[in-house]
Amino acid sequence: MALLTPETTRWVAAATALVFVLASVSFVVPASGSVSPVAFDDTVKTGGTSVDVRTAEVEGFEVPLAQVHFSRYRYVIGYYDVRTAAADVSTPESARQFGDPLAVFVTDYATVSPDLDGDGYLRTEHNRNPGWTKASEASFVVDSGARVPSGPIAVPFSDAAAARSFADAHGGEVVDWATLRDRAGDPLSSRLAAFESSVAAHHEWANGTTAASDALFDRPVSTVVGEDAPTVEAAVTAAPANTTVYVPAGTYSVDAVDLNRSVTLRGAGRDTRLVGDGNGSVVHLRADRSAVGNLAIAGVGGVGTRRVRATNESVDWDTRVELAYGRGDAGVVLDGANESAVRGVEIDTPASGIIARESADSVVDGVTVRGADEPSDGFMGVVLIGERAVVQDSTFIDGRDGVYTHRADGSVVRDNRMEDGRYGVHQMYTSEALVADNVVRGDRIGVVLMTRPVGNLVVGNDVRESDFGFMPAGSDTYVADNVFAGNDYGMDVSGDRQVYVGNVVAGNGVGVRGSSTFPTNVVVRNDIVDNDVRVESSLGPMRTWTAGGEGNYWGDLPLEDADADGVYDRAYQPSGPVDAELGREPGALALSESPAMRALRRARDAVSGLRGSGVVDAAPRTEPVRPETLAALNATEETDD
């Protein structure tokens, strides 16, 4: 039997007092009386993407909305997508944590004469504002031509005849609320299969796009610098389309090299150096299927961003971002250069390394970018703006962000290494991208997704020695098989309907931070071990990180598994004042099995109104999900010691 030291005794006394305080204040009285819709601005908003919302605000089209009132949740949840609302209220997790939905309201287009413009965006006659109607009484047109920038939308009507009329005009099917909920509430197994299929499809596209770029580096040499032309610029000007300009080893002073035709600029490796004059970018690719490879670039201008003055209101938000991030100086700029490539290039830059603007299906492969020593003094390794591209097998050292994307939906960023910058991968207004198998060391954040994107895939990355391993926003992100180890914070669980599975979160100051207001995220089959603080959670209600009877591995806990089924016999609350100390404080186990704690756990499991922000795992695992990875991490730590 463990002896209680004075320090342990004081801890047990404090924890016991806290348990009774929590037990006394944790119940929320169910709401009663009639429920009416509130102003959407007064809701806690989720769903949709920032691109959808901001584009709608600028261009004046409609985004169908929903709001949900739960029986045991004090806030009204507002959705920019009625299908996401249907999915959320259909989950058992929502019922367990918030009680029943007292009412769901959706915007009503029955009385505002909706139509679609040439882009498929929903507009109302004379820009009239729709009212609200109960979702249970509404009809929804799905699979029509109606859309927002991120994809198709469901359009709700209080009148079934109006819905049928809209479907006749614009296609689609009319369904009721129950049908919409059934279709939206995919089981976890189906979601995981869909995510894995999407990962495979992204890799397949990236493989094909990269293979297609090989031909750009097999073109015949038409012009050799120093033999057929005196300068690099002159050689590029003289070269016929679909040929190669070869630059032998040596250092070449250049002003600006412009590839205005489908030409490849190729050197002899790092011994071929193009040195700009320190003003502006060095190489511009302005034609489809142009390329630069096998050389080094220096002498890049020092302008990272060209911001628009705030008084210039004629410039919309999208252009402002492009000017801020995509019009600075760089070693190589791709400007409307579709299916182009940058391969085997080394760039030393005080600003950006490579900027790809509106250059669809382009490839950045095997490059090295060395930025400013201080992140605040430099800019991005690679910037992708407006079109999808591949960034792979590259190294980004120092500077600000390794790879930054803006509205580059569907891009693939894989097998890269980022060191000592601000962010490894930084996505803004970018959805359905794949961030896979990257290694990040010593950054502020390894991978960060901002501005409410949807459908991103973050798979197989390894982030260590950073302030924060992973920080997402948005919804429907697949976070799988990553390693977040030795950081101040391992990973953040936030956003809506994200899925975290198969991740190893080990040896961090804080393993996981739960910061979502509306806990619809799925967190299962992760190894969360050896962190100073297992879970930090101070916002929102209690989150249940269990799905389909599966939980997570929290280490070797002093709990029973009487039936040897691989699951401890009781739920585990890693954020709780007592459970958090299991295996660490000798008195924690005794206190956790006290009558007061047993009663509190029974009430918490049975009553959705038992609140107090935190995390509970209803099926904690007795064995790790990825034992080989944990063993390798432990071996690395022993070697370092």
C-alpha positions as CSV (number, residue, x, y, z in Angstrom):
1,M,0.0,0.0,0.0
2,A,1.4,3.4,-1.0
3,L,2.3,5.8,1.8
4,L,0.8,9.2,1.7
5,T,3.4,12.0,1.9
6,P,2.4,15.4,3.3
7,E,2.5,16.8,-0.2
8,T,0.2,14.0,-1.4
9,T,-2.1,14.5,1.5
10,R,-2.5,18.2,0.7
11,W,-3.2,17.3,-3.0
12,V,-5.9,14.8,-2.0
13,A,-7.6,17.3,0.3
14,A,-7.6,20.0,-2.5
15,A,-8.8,17.5,-5.1
16,T,-11.6,16.3,-2.8
17,A,-12.8,19.8,-2.2
18,L,-12.7,20.5,-5.9
19,V,-14.8,17.4,-6.6
20,F,-17.5,18.5,-4.3
21,V,-17.5,22.0,-5.8
22,L,-17.9,20.5,-9.3
23,A,-20.6,18.2,-8.1
24,S,-22.5,21.1,-6.6
25,V,-22.4,23.4,-9.6
26,S,-22.4,21.1,-12.6
27,F,-26.0,20.6,-13.3
28,V,-27.8,22.9,-15.8
29,V,-31.5,23.3,-15.5
30,P,-33.2,22.2,-18.8
31,A,-34.7,25.0,-20.8
32,S,-38.5,25.2,-20.8
33,G,-41.2,27.1,-22.6
34,S,-41.6,28.0,-26.3
35,V,-38.5,28.5,-28.5
36,S,-38.3,31.2,-31.2
37,P,-35.6,31.9,-33.7
38,V,-33.0,34.5,-32.7
39,A,-31.0,36.9,-34.8
40,F,-28.2,34.9,-36.5
41,D,-25.6,37.4,-35.3
42,D,-26.6,36.3,-31.7
43,T,-25.7,32.6,-32.3
44,V,-22.4,30.7,-31.9
45,K,-21.5,30.2,-35.5
46,T,-20.1,27.1,-37.2
47,G,-20.3,25.3,-40.5
48,G,-19.5,26.6,-44.0
49,T,-16.2,28.1,-44.9
50,S,-14.8,31.6,-44.6
51,V,-14.6,31.8,-48.4
52,D,-18.3,31.0,-48.6
53,V,-19.2,33.7,-46.0
54,R,-16.9,36.4,-47.2
55,T,-17.7,35.9,-50.9
56,A,-21.4,36.0,-50.1
57,E,-21.0,39.2,-48.2
58,V,-19.1,40.8,-51.1
59,E,-21.2,39.5,-54.0
60,G,-24.6,39.5,-52.2
61,F,-25.7,35.9,-52.8
62,E,-27.4,33.7,-50.2
63,V,-26.0,31.1,-47.9
64,P,-28.8,29.0,-46.4
65,L,-28.6,29.1,-42.6
66,A,-29.8,27.1,-39.6
67,Q,-29.9,27.5,-35.9
68,V,-30.3,24.9,-33.3
69,H,-31.7,25.3,-29.7
70,F,-30.7,22.4,-27.4
71,S,-32.4,21.5,-24.1
72,R,-29.3,21.6,-22.0
73,Y,-27.0,24.0,-23.7
74,R,-27.2,27.7,-23.0
75,Y,-26.1,28.9,-26.4
76,V,-27.9,28.8,-29.8
77,I,-25.7,27.2,-32.5
78,G,-25.8,28.9,-35.8
79,Y,-24.9,27.1,-39.0
80,Y,-23.8,28.4,-42.4
81,D,-24.8,25.1,-43.9
82,V,-28.1,23.3,-43.2
83,R,-26.7,20.0,-44.0
84,T,-24.0,20.3,-41.3
85,A,-26.8,21.2,-38.9
86,A,-28.7,18.1,-39.9
87,A,-25.5,16.0,-39.4
88,D,-24.8,17.4,-36.0
89,V,-28.2,17.0,-34.4
90,S,-28.3,13.4,-35.7
91,T,-25.3,12.2,-33.6
92,P,-25.7,10.4,-30.3
93,E,-22.8,12.6,-29.0
94,S,-24.9,15.7,-29.4
95,A,-27.8,14.2,-27.5
96,R,-25.5,12.9,-24.7
97,Q,-23.8,16.2,-24.3
98,F,-26.5,18.8,-25.1
99,G,-29.8,17.0,-24.6
100,D,-32.5,17.0,-27.3
101,P,-32.8,19.7,-29.9
102,L,-35.7,21.8,-28.7
103,A,-36.0,23.4,-32.1
104,V,-34.2,23.7,-35.4
105,F,-34.9,26.7,-37.6
106,V,-33.7,27.2,-41.2
107,T,-33.9,30.1,-43.6
108,D,-37.1,30.1,-45.6
109,Y,-36.9,30.8,-49.3
110,A,-40.6,30.2,-50.1
111,T,-41.6,33.8,-50.1
112,V,-38.5,35.6,-51.6
113,S,-38.6,34.2,-55.2
114,P,-35.1,32.5,-55.2
115,D,-33.2,32.0,-58.4
116,L,-29.6,31.0,-59.4
117,D,-27.1,33.3,-61.1
118,G,-24.6,32.1,-63.8
119,D,-22.3,30.8,-61.1
120,G,-25.1,28.7,-59.4
121,Y,-25.2,31.1,-56.5
122,L,-28.6,31.6,-54.8
123,R,-30.2,35.0,-55.0
124,T,-33.5,36.4,-54.0
125,E,-35.8,38.8,-55.8
126,H,-34.8,42.4,-55.0
127,N,-32.3,41.0,-52.5
128,R,-35.0,40.4,-50.0
129,N,-34.0,38.7,-46.7
130,P,-35.6,35.3,-46.0
131,G,-37.3,34.6,-42.8
132,W,-37.1,31.5,-40.6
133,T,-39.1,28.3,-40.6
134,K,-39.0,25.1,-38.5
135,A,-36.8,22.5,-40.1
136,S,-39.2,19.8,-39.1
137,E,-41.9,21.5,-41.3
138,A,-39.6,22.5,-44.2
139,S,-38.9,20.9,-47.5
140,F,-35.3,20.9,-48.8
141,V,-34.1,20.9,-52.4
142,V,-30.8,18.9,-52.6
143,D,-28.5,18.0,-55.5
144,S,-29.7,21.0,-57.6
145,G,-27.5,23.6,-59.3
146,A,-27.4,25.7,-56.2
147,R,-24.0,26.1,-54.7
148,V,-21.5,28.2,-52.8
149,P,-17.8,28.4,-53.5
150,S,-17.1,25.3,-51.5
151,G,-19.7,23.1,-53.2
152,P,-23.4,22.2,-53.4
153,I,-26.0,23.4,-50.9
154,A,-29.5,22.4,-49.7
155,V,-32.1,25.1,-50.1
156,P,-35.0,25.1,-47.5
157,F,-38.6,26.1,-48.1
158,S,-41.6,26.3,-45.8
159,D,-43.9,25.5,-48.7
160,A,-43.5,22.1,-50.5
161,A,-44.9,23.5,-53.7
162,A,-42.3,26.2,-53.8
163,A,-39.6,23.6,-53.2
164,R,-40.9,21.5,-56.1
165,S,-41.0,24.6,-58.4
166,F,-37.4,25.4,-57.5
167,A,-36.4,21.8,-58.3
168,D,-38.2,21.9,-61.6
169,A,-36.3,25.0,-62.6
170,H,-32.9,24.1,-61.3
171,G,-32.8,20.3,-60.9
172,G,-32.5,18.3,-57.7
173,E,-34.7,16.4,-55.3
174,V,-37.1,17.5,-52.7
175,V,-36.7,15.8,-49.3
176,D,-38.0,16.4,-45.8
177,W,-35.9,17.1,-42.6
178,A,-35.9,13.5,-41.5
179,T,-34.5,12.4,-44.8
180,L,-31.9,15.1,-44.8
181,R,-30.8,14.1,-41.3
182,D,-30.5,10.4,-42.3
183,R,-28.4,11.2,-45.3
184,A,-26.1,13.6,-43.4
185,G,-25.5,11.4,-40.4
186,D,-22.9,9.1,-41.9
187,P,-21.5,6.5,-39.4
188,L,-17.9,6.8,-38.4
189,S,-16.9,3.7,-40.4
190,S,-18.3,5.3,-43.6
191,R,-16.6,8.6,-42.9
192,L,-13.2,6.9,-42.3
193,A,-13.6,5.0,-45.5
194,A,-14.4,8.2,-47.4
195,F,-11.5,10.0,-45.9
196,E,-9.1,7.2,-46.8
197,S,-10.4,7.2,-50.3
198,S,-9.9,10.9,-50.5
199,V,-6.3,10.5,-49.3
200,A,-5.6,7.9,-52.0
201,A,-7.2,10.1,-54.7
202,H,-5.1,13.1,-53.7
203,H,-1.9,11.0,-53.8
204,E,-2.9,9.5,-57.2
205,W,-3.5,13.0,-58.6
206,A,-0.2,14.2,-57.2
207,N,1.7,11.2,-58.6
208,G,0.2,11.8,-62.0
209,T,0.8,15.5,-62.0
210,T,4.4,15.0,-61.0
211,A,5.0,12.3,-63.6
212,A,3.5,14.6,-66.2
213,S,6.1,17.3,-65.3
214,D,9.0,14.9,-66.0
215,A,8.7,15.6,-69.7
216,L,9.5,19.3,-69.0
217,F,13.0,18.3,-68.0
218,D,13.6,15.9,-70.9
219,R,13.3,18.6,-73.6
220,P,16.2,18.9,-76.1
221,V,18.7,21.6,-75.4
222,S,18.4,24.5,-78.0
223,T,20.5,27.1,-76.3
224,V,23.6,27.0,-74.1
225,V,24.4,30.2,-72.1
226,G,27.9,31.3,-73.0
227,E,28.0,29.4,-76.3
228,D,24.8,30.3,-78.1
229,A,23.9,33.5,-76.1
230,P,25.9,35.8,-73.9
231,T,23.5,36.0,-71.0
232,V,20.8,33.9,-69.4
233,E,18.2,36.5,-70.5
234,A,19.3,36.4,-74.1
235,A,19.4,32.6,-74.1
236,V,15.8,32.4,-72.9
237,T,14.7,35.0,-75.4
238,A,16.3,33.0,-78.3
239,A,15.1,29.6,-77.3
240,P,12.2,28.1,-79.3
241,A,9.2,26.7,-77.4
242,N,9.4,23.2,-76.0
243,T,13.2,23.3,-75.7
244,T,15.7,23.6,-72.9
245,V,18.0,26.5,-72.1
246,Y,21.1,25.0,-70.4
247,V,23.1,27.1,-68.0
248,P,26.6,25.6,-67.3
249,A,28.2,25.8,-63.8
250,G,29.1,29.3,-62.8
251,T,27.7,32.4,-61.3
252,Y,25.5,34.6,-63.5
253,S,24.3,38.1,-62.6
254,V,20.7,38.6,-63.8
255,D,18.1,41.3,-63.7
256,A,14.9,39.3,-64.2
257,V,14.6,36.2,-66.3
258,D,11.2,35.9,-67.9
259,L,10.0,32.6,-69.4
260,N,7.2,33.8,-71.7
261,R,7.0,30.5,-73.7
262,S,7.0,26.8,-72.8
263,V,10.7,26.7,-72.2
264,T,12.8,24.9,-69.5
265,L,15.6,26.7,-67.8
266,R,18.1,24.0,-66.5
267,G,21.4,24.3,-64.8
268,A,24.2,21.9,-63.8
269,G,23.1,21.7,-60.2
270,R,23.9,23.9,-57.2
271,D,27.1,25.1,-59.0
272,T,24.9,27.0,-61.4
273,R,24.0,30.2,-59.6
274,L,21.7,32.9,-60.7
275,V,22.1,36.1,-58.7
276,G,19.6,38.9,-58.9
277,D,20.3,42.5,-58.1
278,G,18.4,42.4,-54.8
279,N,15.4,44.2,-56.2
280,G,12.4,42.1,-57.1
281,S,12.0,38.5,-58.1
282,V,14.7,36.6,-60.1
283,V,12.9,34.1,-62.4
284,H,9.3,34.5,-63.7
285,L,7.4,31.6,-65.4
286,R,4.6,33.2,-67.4
287,A,3.7,30.4,-69.8
288,D,2.0,27.1,-69.4
289,R,4.3,24.1,-69.1
290,S,7.4,26.2,-68.4
291,A,10.0,25.0,-65.9
292,V,13.2,25.8,-64.0
293,G,15.5,23.2,-62.5
294,N,18.9,22.1,-61.2
295,L,20.3,25.5,-60.2
296,A,20.7,27.9,-57.3
297,I,19.2,31.3,-56.9
298,A,20.2,34.3,-54.7
299,G,19.9,38.1,-54.9
300,V,16.2,38.1,-54.2
301,G,14.5,41.4,-53.3
302,G,13.6,41.9,-49.7
303,V,9.9,42.8,-50.1
304,G,7.8,40.0,-48.5
305,T,4.4,41.7,-48.8
306,R,2.9,44.5,-50.7
307,R,-0.1,45.5,-48.6
308,V,-3.0,47.7,-49.8
309,R,-3.8,50.8,-47.9
310,A,-6.8,50.5,-45.7
311,T,-8.4,53.5,-47.3
312,N,-8.5,51.9,-50.7
313,E,-12.0,50.4,-50.4
314,S,-12.2,49.5,-54.1
315,V,-10.1,46.4,-53.5
316,D,-12.0,43.3,-52.2
317,W,-10.8,41.0,-49.5
318,D,-9.5,38.3,-51.9
319,T,-7.4,40.8,-53.8
320,R,-6.1,42.2,-50.6
321,V,-4.8,38.8,-49.5
322,E,-3.3,38.1,-52.9
323,L,-1.4,41.4,-52.8
324,A,-0.3,40.9,-49.3
325,Y,1.0,37.4,-49.7
326,G,1.4,36.8,-53.4
327,R,3.0,39.9,-54.8
328,G,6.2,40.1,-52.9
329,D,9.7,39.2,-54.1
330,A,10.7,35.6,-54.6
331,G,13.4,33.5,-56.2
332,V,10.8,32.0,-58.7
333,V,7.4,33.3,-59.5
334,L,4.8,31.3,-61.5
335,D,2.2,33.6,-62.8
336,G,-0.7,31.9,-64.7
337,A,1.8,29.2,-65.6
338,N,-0.4,26.1,-65.6
339,E,1.3,22.6,-65.5
340,S,4.7,24.2,-64.8
341,A,7.4,22.9,-62.5
342,V,10.2,24.0,-60.3
343,R,12.6,21.1,-59.5
344,G,15.9,20.7,-57.7
345,V,16.3,24.5,-57.1
346,E,18.1,26.0,-54.1
347,I,17.0,29.5,-53.1
348,D,18.4,31.8,-50.5
349,T,15.9,34.6,-49.9
350,P,15.1,37.4,-47.4
351,A,11.5,37.2,-48.7
352,S,9.7,34.3,-50.4
353,G,11.3,31.3,-52.2
354,I,8.6,30.4,-54.7
355,I,5.2,32.1,-55.4
356,A,2.7,30.2,-57.6
357,R,-0.2,32.5,-58.6
358,E,-3.2,31.0,-60.5
359,S,-0.9,28.2,-61.8
360,A,-3.0,25.1,-61.9
361,D,-1.5,21.6,-61.7
362,S,2.0,22.9,-61.1
363,V,4.7,21.1,-59.2
364,V,7.4,22.2,-56.7
365,D,9.7,19.2,-56.2
366,G,13.0,18.7,-54.4
367,V,13.7,22.4,-53.7
368,T,15.6,23.9,-50.8
369,V,14.6,27.3,-49.5
370,R,16.7,29.1,-46.9
371,G,14.9,32.2,-45.5
372,A,15.7,34.9,-43.0
373,D,17.1,33.9,-39.6
374,E,14.2,35.5,-37.8
375,P,10.7,34.5,-39.0
376,S,9.4,38.1,-38.6
377,D,12.2,39.3,-41.0
378,G,11.4,36.8,-43.8
379,F,8.4,35.4,-45.6
380,M,7.2,32.1,-47.2
381,G,9.1,29.2,-48.6
382,V,6.3,28.4,-51.1
383,V,3.1,30.4,-51.7
384,L,0.2,28.8,-53.5
385,I,-2.6,31.1,-54.6
386,G,-5.8,30.4,-56.5
387,E,-5.1,26.9,-57.9
388,R,-4.1,23.5,-56.7
389,A,-0.5,22.4,-57.0
390,V,1.9,19.8,-55.6
391,V,4.7,20.7,-53.1
392,Q,6.8,17.7,-52.3
393,D,10.2,16.4,-51.2
394,S,11.5,19.8,-50.3
395,T,13.3,21.5,-47.4
396,F,12.4,24.9,-45.9
397,I,14.8,26.3,-43.3
398,D,14.1,29.5,-41.3
399,G,11.9,32.2,-42.9
400,R,8.3,32.6,-41.9
401,D,6.1,29.7,-43.2
402,G,7.3,26.7,-45.0
403,V,4.3,26.4,-47.3
404,Y,1.5,28.9,-47.3
405,T,-1.8,28.5,-49.3
406,H,-4.6,30.8,-50.2
407,R,-7.7,29.4,-52.0
408,A,-5.5,26.6,-53.3
409,D,-8.2,23.9,-52.8
410,G,-7.1,20.4,-53.5
411,S,-3.4,21.0,-53.2
412,V,-1.0,18.3,-52.0
413,V,1.8,19.2,-49.6
414,R,3.8,16.0,-48.8
415,D,7.1,14.6,-47.8
416,N,8.7,18.0,-47.0
417,R,10.9,19.1,-44.1
418,M,10.4,22.5,-42.3
419,E,12.8,23.8,-39.7
420,D,12.9,26.8,-37.4
421,G,10.2,29.0,-39.0
422,R,6.9,30.3,-37.8
423,Y,4.5,27.7,-39.3
424,G,5.4,24.6,-41.2
425,V,2.3,24.4,-43.3
426,H,-0.1,27.4,-43.1
427,Q,-3.4,27.1,-45.0
428,M,-5.8,30.0,-45.4
429,Y,-9.1,29.8,-47.2
430,T,-8.0,26.4,-48.5
431,S,-10.2,23.3,-48.5
432,E,-9.9,19.7,-49.5
433,A,-6.1,19.7,-49.5
434,L,-3.8,16.9,-48.4
435,V,-0.9,17.7,-45.9
436,A,0.9,14.4,-45.6
437,D,4.2,12.9,-44.3
438,N,5.9,16.2,-43.6
439,V,8.5,16.6,-40.9
440,V,8.5,19.9,-38.8
441,R,11.1,20.8,-36.2
442,G,11.4,23.9,-34.1
443,D,8.5,25.9,-35.5
444,R,5.9,27.8,-33.6
445,I,3.1,25.6,-35.2
446,G,3.7,22.6,-37.3
447,V,0.5,22.6,-39.3
448,V,-2.2,25.3,-38.9
449,L,-5.5,25.5,-40.8
450,M,-7.3,28.8,-40.6
451,T,-10.4,30.5,-41.9
452,R,-12.9,27.7,-41.5
453,P,-12.0,25.3,-44.4
454,V,-13.7,22.0,-45.0
455,G,-12.5,18.5,-45.9
456,N,-8.8,18.9,-45.4
457,L,-6.6,15.8,-44.8
458,V,-3.7,16.0,-42.4
459,V,-2.0,12.6,-42.4
460,G,1.3,11.0,-41.3
461,N,3.1,14.2,-40.3
462,D,5.7,14.3,-37.6
463,V,6.0,17.6,-35.6
464,R,8.4,17.9,-32.7
465,E,10.2,20.6,-30.7
466,S,7.6,23.2,-31.6
467,D,5.3,25.4,-29.7
468,F,2.2,23.7,-31.1
469,G,2.0,20.6,-33.2
470,F,-1.3,21.0,-34.9
471,M,-4.0,23.7,-34.8
472,P,-7.1,23.4,-37.0
473,A,-10.2,25.4,-37.8
474,G,-13.2,24.6,-40.0
475,S,-14.9,21.3,-40.3
476,D,-14.6,17.7,-41.6
477,T,-10.8,17.6,-41.3
478,Y,-9.2,14.1,-41.2
479,V,-6.3,14.1,-38.7
480,A,-4.8,10.7,-38.8
481,D,-1.6,8.8,-38.1
482,N,0.4,11.9,-37.1
483,V,3.1,12.2,-34.5
484,F,3.1,15.2,-32.2
485,A,5.9,14.8,-29.7
486,G,8.1,17.0,-27.5
487,N,6.1,20.2,-28.2
488,D,4.7,22.7,-25.7
489,Y,1.2,21.6,-27.0
490,G,0.6,18.4,-29.0
491,M,-2.6,19.0,-30.9
492,D,-5.7,21.1,-30.7
493,V,-9.2,19.6,-31.0
494,S,-11.4,22.4,-32.4
495,G,-13.7,23.2,-35.2
496,D,-16.7,21.0,-36.1
497,R,-17.0,17.3,-37.1
498,Q,-13.3,16.8,-37.3
499,V,-12.0,13.2,-37.0
500,Y,-8.8,12.5,-35.1
501,V,-7.7,8.9,-35.3
502,G,-4.4,7.0,-35.0
503,N,-2.3,9.9,-33.8
504,V,0.6,9.6,-31.3
505,V,0.6,12.6,-28.9
506,A,3.6,12.0,-26.6
507,G,6.0,13.9,-24.4
508,N,4.4,17.3,-24.8
509,G,3.8,19.9,-22.2
510,V,0.1,19.7,-22.9
511,G,-1.0,16.6,-24.9
512,V,-4.3,17.8,-26.3
513,R,-6.1,21.1,-26.0
514,G,-9.9,20.8,-26.4
515,S,-11.1,24.3,-27.5
516,S,-14.2,23.8,-29.6
517,T,-17.4,25.4,-28.4
518,F,-19.6,22.7,-30.0
519,P,-18.0,19.3,-29.4
520,T,-19.0,17.3,-32.5
521,N,-15.4,16.1,-33.1
522,V,-14.5,12.5,-33.1
523,V,-11.3,11.6,-31.1
524,V,-10.7,7.8,-31.1
525,R,-7.8,5.3,-31.3
526,N,-5.1,7.8,-30.4
527,D,-2.1,7.2,-28.2
528,I,-2.0,10.2,-25.7
529,V,0.8,9.4,-23.3
530,D,3.6,10.8,-21.2
531,N,2.5,14.4,-21.5
532,D,2.9,16.7,-18.5
533,V,-0.8,17.6,-18.8
534,R,-2.9,15.0,-20.7
535,V,-5.7,17.3,-21.7
536,E,-6.3,21.0,-21.3
537,S,-9.9,22.1,-21.7
538,S,-11.5,25.3,-20.4
539,L,-14.1,26.3,-23.0
540,G,-17.4,24.7,-23.9
541,P,-19.2,21.7,-22.4
542,M,-17.9,18.2,-21.5
543,R,-16.6,16.4,-24.6
544,T,-16.9,12.6,-25.0
545,W,-13.9,11.2,-26.9
546,T,-15.4,7.8,-27.6
547,A,-17.3,6.6,-30.7
548,G,-18.7,3.2,-31.5
549,G,-17.4,1.8,-28.2
550,E,-13.8,2.8,-29.0
551,G,-11.7,5.2,-27.0
552,N,-8.0,6.2,-26.7
553,Y,-4.9,5.0,-25.0
554,W,-3.9,7.2,-22.1
555,G,-1.0,5.2,-20.8
556,D,-0.9,2.4,-18.2
557,L,-3.6,3.4,-15.8
558,P,-4.2,1.8,-12.4
559,L,-7.7,0.7,-13.4
560,E,-9.3,-2.7,-13.8
561,D,-10.1,-4.6,-17.0
562,A,-11.9,-7.5,-15.4
563,D,-13.1,-9.1,-18.6
564,A,-9.8,-8.6,-20.4
565,D,-11.5,-7.0,-23.4
566,G,-8.8,-4.3,-23.8
567,V,-11.0,-1.6,-22.3
568,Y,-10.8,-0.3,-18.7
569,D,-14.0,-1.0,-16.8
570,R,-14.9,2.6,-16.2
571,A,-14.8,5.9,-18.0
572,Y,-11.7,8.0,-17.7
573,Q,-11.7,11.8,-17.4
574,P,-8.2,13.0,-18.4
575,S,-9.1,16.6,-17.8
576,G,-10.6,15.9,-14.3
577,P,-8.8,17.0,-11.1
578,V,-8.6,13.3,-9.9
579,D,-8.3,11.2,-13.0
580,A,-5.6,13.4,-14.5
581,E,-3.3,12.3,-11.6
582,L,-3.9,8.6,-11.9
583,G,-0.6,6.9,-12.1
584,R,1.1,10.0,-10.8
585,E,-0.2,10.7,-7.3
586,P,-0.5,7.8,-4.9
587,G,-3.8,9.1,-3.5
588,A,-5.5,9.6,-6.8
589,L,-6.7,6.0,-7.2
590,A,-8.2,5.9,-3.7
591,L,-10.0,9.2,-4.2
592,S,-11.2,8.2,-7.7
593,E,-12.9,5.1,-6.3
594,S,-14.5,7.0,-3.4
595,P,-18.4,6.9,-3.1
596,A,-18.5,10.6,-4.0
597,M,-16.6,10.1,-7.2
598,R,-18.5,7.0,-8.2
599,A,-21.8,8.9,-7.7
600,L,-20.5,11.8,-9.8
601,R,-19.4,9.5,-12.6
602,R,-22.8,7.8,-12.7
603,A,-24.6,11.1,-12.8
604,R,-22.3,12.4,-15.5
605,D,-22.8,9.3,-17.7
606,A,-26.6,9.3,-17.2
607,V,-27.5,13.0,-17.3
608,S,-26.7,15.2,-20.3
609,G,-27.1,18.3,-18.1
610,L,-24.1,17.5,-16.0
611,R,-21.6,20.0,-17.2
612,G,-18.2,21.4,-16.4
613,S,-15.8,21.8,-19.3
614,G,-13.5,18.9,-20.0
615,V,-13.1,15.6,-21.7
616,V,-14.3,12.1,-20.8
617,D,-13.3,8.8,-22.5
618,A,-16.0,6.2,-22.0
619,A,-13.9,3.4,-23.3
620,P,-10.2,4.0,-22.5
621,R,-7.9,1.4,-24.0
622,T,-5.5,-0.7,-22.0
623,E,-3.0,-1.1,-24.9
624,P,-1.5,1.4,-27.3
625,V,-2.8,1.8,-30.9
626,R,0.7,2.3,-32.4
627,P,3.2,0.5,-30.0
628,E,6.0,0.5,-32.5
629,T,5.9,4.3,-32.9
630,L,5.8,4.7,-29.1
631,A,8.8,2.4,-28.7
632,A,10.7,4.3,-31.4
633,L,10.0,7.6,-29.5
634,N,11.2,6.1,-26.3
635,A,14.4,4.8,-27.9
636,T,15.0,8.3,-29.4
637,E,14.6,9.9,-25.9
638,E,17.0,7.4,-24.4
639,T,19.6,8.1,-27.1
640,D,19.2,11.9,-26.6
641,D,19.7,11.4,-22.8
